[in-house]
Amino acid sequence: MVHSANRDLGPVEPNRAVSPVISVILMVAIAVILTATISIFVLGFTEDLNDTAPVVGQTSGEFEPGSSSDEQIVRITHIAGDRVHVENIEIIVQASGPNLDSNARLVNLPADSYFSNAIDSTNVQGDDIIDTSNGAPNQVIVPADPNTWAAGDTIQFRIKVGGADFREPPDRTGPEANELEVTIVYTDTESSAILFEETFRP
């Protein structure tokens, strides 16, 4: 019997050649969508970082009862980190002693006093422990100085001996105080953070 050399292979399936191409197109499309999604997330996260509070990397705090001409002055020096606009900070001061528990807050900074180196009653909330006289040695938080607290700048103000007296007898004339806590708070509308916090025990 003679067999035919031409065998019937059935109908040709043209779609088999197209399948790999469609797979590649789908993979590329998925990769593009994922890239776009991740980009939106990362960019959004970066924008959020720009809205966070500044970072004050290092600070140095100092408080000495001092002499009558240079008494009870708080000095807080910005050593390293971001610049901070003074209008975005408040300073919380707490003085305590055997019969003393006083709290005050420096607000509405920089000050807008008639005297260029003074804060006044509109800048102080709470107890009367912060010196608002023209002779008080204020710094950075008043208009006479730049309105930013940057590296190398010192915030400075005086505690009234009549409100909290940290001196030893016989110099002490006001309420006995033995602990002073100072906190600088960043109060921008978008975020808030503590920039400095220290307790002094002279």
LUMMIZA-37390 format. One record per residue (C-alpha): residue number from 1; chain; x, y, z. Coordinates in nm, 2 decimals, decimal comma. Last residue first. Example, Ala and Ser with C-alpha at 12.3 -4.5 7.8 and 13.67 -1.06 7.14 Angstrom:
site nr->2; kette->A; east->1,37; north->-0,11; up->0,71
site nr->1; kette->A; east->1,23; north->-0,45; up->0,78
END
This chain:
site nr->202; kette->A; east->2,17; north->7,61; up->9,04
site nr->201; kette->A; east->1,92; north->7,33; up->8,95
site nr->200; kette->A; east->1,83; north->7,39; up->8,58
site nr->199; kette->A; east->1,59; north->7,16; up->8,40
site nr->198; kette->A; east->1,62; north->7,15; up->8,03
site nr->197; kette->A; east->1,40; north->7,12; up->7,72
site nr->196; kette->A; east->1,47; north->7,25; up->7,37
site nr->195; kette->A; east->1,31; north->7,22; up->7,03
site nr->194; kette->A; east->0,98; north->7,06; up->7,15
site nr->193; kette->A; east->0,76; north->7,00; up->6,85
site nr->192; kette->A; east->0,45; north->7,14; up->6,68
site nr->191; kette->A; east->0,31; north->7,09; up->6,33
site nr->190; kette->A; east->0,12; north->7,26; up->6,05
site nr->189; kette->A; east->0,02; north->7,58; up->6,24
site nr->188; kette->A; east->0,38; north->7,64; up->6,36
site nr->187; kette->A; east->0,42; north->7,62; up->6,73
site nr->186; kette->A; east->0,78; north->7,51; up->6,79
site nr->185; kette->A; east->0,82; north->7,48; up->7,17
site nr->184; kette->A; east->1,11; north->7,60; up->7,38
site nr->183; kette->A; east->1,11; north->7,45; up->7,73
site nr->182; kette->A; east->1,27; north->7,59; up->8,04
site nr->181; kette->A; east->1,26; north->7,42; up->8,38
site nr->180; kette->A; east->1,39; north->7,61; up->8,68
site nr->179; kette->A; east->1,46; north->7,44; up->9,02
site nr->178; kette->A; east->1,57; north->7,58; up->9,35
site nr->177; kette->A; east->1,34; north->7,88; up->9,42
site nr->176; kette->A; east->1,30; north->8,07; up->9,75
site nr->175; kette->A; east->1,05; north->8,36; up->9,71
site nr->174; kette->A; east->1,23; north->8,69; up->9,69
site nr->173; kette->A; east->1,50; north->8,87; up->9,88
site nr->172; kette->A; east->1,79; north->8,62; up->9,86
site nr->171; kette->A; east->2,13; north->8,77; up->9,89
site nr->170; kette->A; east->2,17; north->8,66; up->10,26
site nr->169; kette->A; east->2,10; north->8,39; up->10,17
site nr->168; kette->A; east->2,15; north->8,20; up->9,85
site nr->167; kette->A; east->2,02; north->8,32; up->9,52
site nr->166; kette->A; east->1,75; north->8,13; up->9,32
site nr->165; kette->A; east->1,48; north->8,39; up->9,38
site nr->164; kette->A; east->1,15; north->8,33; up->9,19
site nr->163; kette->A; east->0,90; north->8,62; up->9,14
site nr->162; kette->A; east->1,08; north->8,91; up->9,30
site nr->161; kette->A; east->1,41; north->8,77; up->9,17
site nr->160; kette->A; east->1,27; north->8,82; up->8,83
site nr->159; kette->A; east->1,39; north->8,56; up->8,58
site nr->158; kette->A; east->1,58; north->8,72; up->8,29
site nr->157; kette->A; east->1,59; north->8,65; up->7,91
site nr->156; kette->A; east->1,83; north->8,52; up->7,65
site nr->155; kette->A; east->1,80; north->8,33; up->7,33
site nr->154; kette->A; east->2,15; north->8,28; up->7,19
site nr->153; kette->A; east->2,24; north->8,27; up->6,82
site nr->152; kette->A; east->2,54; north->8,07; up->6,69
site nr->151; kette->A; east->2,33; north->7,83; up->6,48
site nr->150; kette->A; east->2,01; north->8,01; up->6,40
site nr->149; kette->A; east->1,72; north->8,16; up->6,59
site nr->148; kette->A; east->1,55; north->8,38; up->6,34
site nr->147; kette->A; east->1,39; north->8,73; up->6,38
site nr->146; kette->A; east->1,73; north->8,90; up->6,37
site nr->145; kette->A; east->1,79; north->9,11; up->6,69
site nr->144; kette->A; east->1,66; north->9,45; up->6,80
site nr->143; kette->A; east->1,31; north->9,30; up->6,74
site nr->142; kette->A; east->1,31; north->9,09; up->7,06
site nr->141; kette->A; east->1,33; north->8,71; up->7,10
site nr->140; kette->A; east->1,69; north->8,71; up->6,98
site nr->139; kette->A; east->1,82; north->8,86; up->7,31
site nr->138; kette->A; east->1,68; north->9,00; up->7,63
site nr->137; kette->A; east->1,90; north->9,16; up->7,89
site nr->136; kette->A; east->1,64; north->9,32; up->8,11
site nr->135; kette->A; east->1,70; north->9,69; up->8,14
site nr->134; kette->A; east->1,37; north->9,79; up->7,98
site nr->133; kette->A; east->1,18; north->9,59; up->8,24
site nr->132; kette->A; east->0,99; north->9,28; up->8,14
site nr->131; kette->A; east->1,15; north->9,04; up->8,38
site nr->130; kette->A; east->0,99; north->8,70; up->8,38
site nr->129; kette->A; east->0,84; north->8,56; up->8,70
site nr->128; kette->A; east->0,49; north->8,72; up->8,71
site nr->127; kette->A; east->0,28; north->8,41; up->8,67
site nr->126; kette->A; east->0,10; north->8,32; up->8,35
site nr->125; kette->A; east->0,13; north->8,47; up->8,01
site nr->124; kette->A; east->0,41; north->8,70; up->7,90
site nr->123; kette->A; east->0,46; north->8,87; up->7,56
site nr->122; kette->A; east->0,17; north->9,12; up->7,61
site nr->121; kette->A; east->0,32; north->9,22; up->7,94
site nr->120; kette->A; east->0,64; north->9,36; up->7,78
site nr->119; kette->A; east->0,96; north->9,23; up->7,61
site nr->118; kette->A; east->1,25; north->9,47; up->7,59
site nr->117; kette->A; east->1,55; north->9,53; up->7,38
site nr->116; kette->A; east->1,40; north->9,77; up->7,12
site nr->115; kette->A; east->1,20; north->9,97; up->7,38
site nr->114; kette->A; east->0,85; north->10,05; up->7,27
site nr->113; kette->A; east->0,78; north->9,67; up->7,29
site nr->112; kette->A; east->0,68; north->9,45; up->7,00
site nr->111; kette->A; east->0,84; north->9,13; up->7,11
site nr->110; kette->A; east->0,94; north->8,87; up->6,86
site nr->109; kette->A; east->0,74; north->8,68; up->6,97
site nr->108; kette->A; east->0,38; north->8,66; up->7,06
site nr->107; kette->A; east->0,44; north->8,43; up->7,35
site nr->106; kette->A; east->0,68; north->8,39; up->7,65
site nr->105; kette->A; east->0,50; north->8,15; up->7,89
site nr->104; kette->A; east->0,49; north->8,15; up->8,27
site nr->103; kette->A; east->0,46; north->7,90; up->8,55
site nr->102; kette->A; east->0,51; north->7,93; up->8,92
site nr->101; kette->A; east->0,53; north->7,67; up->9,19
site nr->100; kette->A; east->0,68; north->7,81; up->9,51
site nr->99; kette->A; east->0,68; north->7,71; up->9,88
site nr->98; kette->A; east->0,98; north->7,48; up->9,89
site nr->97; kette->A; east->1,08; north->7,58; up->9,54
site nr->96; kette->A; east->0,97; north->7,57; up->9,18
site nr->95; kette->A; east->1,01; north->7,78; up->8,87
site nr->94; kette->A; east->0,85; north->7,68; up->8,53
site nr->93; kette->A; east->0,92; north->7,87; up->8,21
site nr->92; kette->A; east->0,76; north->7,78; up->7,88
site nr->91; kette->A; east->0,91; north->7,96; up->7,57
site nr->90; kette->A; east->0,69; north->7,99; up->7,26
site nr->89; kette->A; east->0,82; north->7,96; up->6,90
site nr->88; kette->A; east->0,70; north->8,02; up->6,55
site nr->87; kette->A; east->0,75; north->8,40; up->6,55
site nr->86; kette->A; east->1,11; north->8,34; up->6,63
site nr->85; kette->A; east->1,16; north->8,17; up->6,29
site nr->84; kette->A; east->1,39; north->7,87; up->6,34
site nr->83; kette->A; east->1,71; north->7,80; up->6,14
site nr->82; kette->A; east->1,79; north->7,43; up->6,12
site nr->81; kette->A; east->2,05; north->7,25; up->6,31
site nr->80; kette->A; east->2,37; north->7,32; up->6,51
site nr->79; kette->A; east->2,47; north->7,52; up->6,82
site nr->78; kette->A; east->2,16; north->7,72; up->6,91
site nr->77; kette->A; east->2,24; north->7,88; up->7,25
site nr->76; kette->A; east->2,00; north->7,90; up->7,54
site nr->75; kette->A; east->2,08; north->8,17; up->7,80
site nr->74; kette->A; east->1,87; north->8,22; up->8,11
site nr->73; kette->A; east->1,97; north->8,51; up->8,32
site nr->72; kette->A; east->1,91; north->8,50; up->8,70
site nr->71; kette->A; east->2,13; north->8,79; up->8,79
site nr->70; kette->A; east->2,38; north->9,01; up->8,60
site nr->69; kette->A; east->2,39; north->9,33; up->8,79
site nr->68; kette->A; east->2,29; north->9,19; up->9,13
site nr->67; kette->A; east->2,53; north->8,90; up->9,09
site nr->66; kette->A; east->2,46; north->8,56; up->8,93
site nr->65; kette->A; east->2,18; north->8,31; up->8,99
site nr->64; kette->A; east->2,33; north->8,12; up->8,69
site nr->63; kette->A; east->2,14; north->7,96; up->8,41
site nr->62; kette->A; east->2,29; north->7,81; up->8,09
site nr->61; kette->A; east->2,16; north->7,59; up->7,81
site nr->60; kette->A; east->2,35; north->7,47; up->7,51
site nr->59; kette->A; east->2,18; north->7,34; up->7,20
site nr->58; kette->A; east->2,24; north->7,08; up->6,94
site nr->57; kette->A; east->2,05; north->6,93; up->6,65
site nr->56; kette->A; east->1,77; north->7,19; up->6,63
site nr->55; kette->A; east->1,55; north->7,02; up->6,37
site nr->54; kette->A; east->1,27; north->7,22; up->6,22
site nr->53; kette->A; east->0,91; north->7,11; up->6,25
site nr->52; kette->A; east->0,76; north->6,91; up->5,96
site nr->51; kette->A; east->0,61; north->7,06; up->5,65
site nr->50; kette->A; east->0,90; north->6,98; up->5,42
site nr->49; kette->A; east->0,87; north->6,62; up->5,52
site nr->48; kette->A; east->0,51; north->6,61; up->5,40
site nr->47; kette->A; east->0,62; north->6,72; up->5,06
site nr->46; kette->A; east->0,87; north->6,43; up->5,05
site nr->45; kette->A; east->0,59; north->6,19; up->5,14
site nr->44; kette->A; east->0,38; north->6,31; up->4,86
site nr->43; kette->A; east->0,67; north->6,27; up->4,62
site nr->42; kette->A; east->0,73; north->5,92; up->4,74
site nr->41; kette->A; east->0,36; north->5,82; up->4,72
site nr->40; kette->A; east->0,31; north->5,97; up->4,37
site nr->39; kette->A; east->0,63; north->5,81; up->4,25
site nr->38; kette->A; east->0,52; north->5,47; up->4,38
site nr->37; kette->A; east->0,19; north->5,49; up->4,20
site nr->36; kette->A; east->0,35; north->5,60; up->3,87
site nr->35; kette->A; east->0,61; north->5,32; up->3,89
site nr->34; kette->A; east->0,34; north->5,06; up->3,96
site nr->33; kette->A; east->0,13; north->5,17; up->3,67
site nr->32; kette->A; east->0,44; north->5,17; up->3,43
site nr->31; kette->A; east->0,54; north->4,82; up->3,55
site nr->30; kette->A; east->0,18; north->4,69; up->3,50
site nr->29; kette->A; east->0,18; north->4,83; up->3,15
site nr->28; kette->A; east->0,51; north->4,68; up->3,07
site nr->27; kette->A; east->0,40; north->4,34; up->3,19
site nr->26; kette->A; east->0,08; north->4,36; up->2,99
site nr->25; kette->A; east->0,27; north->4,45; up->2,67
site nr->24; kette->A; east->0,51; north->4,16; up->2,73
site nr->23; kette->A; east->0,22; north->3,91; up->2,78
site nr->22; kette->A; east->0,05; north->4,04; up->2,46
site nr->21; kette->A; east->0,36; north->3,98; up->2,26
site nr->20; kette->A; east->0,40; north->3,63; up->2,40
site nr->19; kette->A; east->0,04; north->3,54; up->2,31
site nr->18; kette->A; east->0,05; north->3,66; up->1,94
site nr->17; kette->A; east->0,24; north->3,36; up->1,80
site nr->16; kette->A; east->-0,01; north->3,12; up->1,95
site nr->15; kette->A; east->-0,30; north->3,31; up->1,80
site nr->14; kette->A; east->-0,22; north->3,18; up->1,44
site nr->13; kette->A; east->-0,35; north->2,83; up->1,52
site nr->12; kette->A; east->-0,30; north->2,63; up->1,19
site nr->11; kette->A; east->-0,59; north->2,39; up->1,11
site nr->10; kette->A; east->-0,52; north->2,01; up->1,10
site nr->9; kette->A; east->-0,19; north->1,84; up->1,03
site nr->8; kette->A; east->-0,32; north->1,64; up->0,74
site nr->7; kette->A; east->-0,03; north->1,43; up->0,62
site nr->6; kette->A; east->0,13; north->1,48; up->0,28
site nr->5; kette->A; east->0,36; north->1,19; up->0,20
site nr->4; kette->A; east->0,07; north->0,97; up->0,10
site nr->3; kette->A; east->0,11; north->0,61; up->0,18
site nr->2; kette->A; east->0,13; north->0,34; up->-0,09
site nr->1; kette->A; east->0,00; north->0,00; up->0,00
END
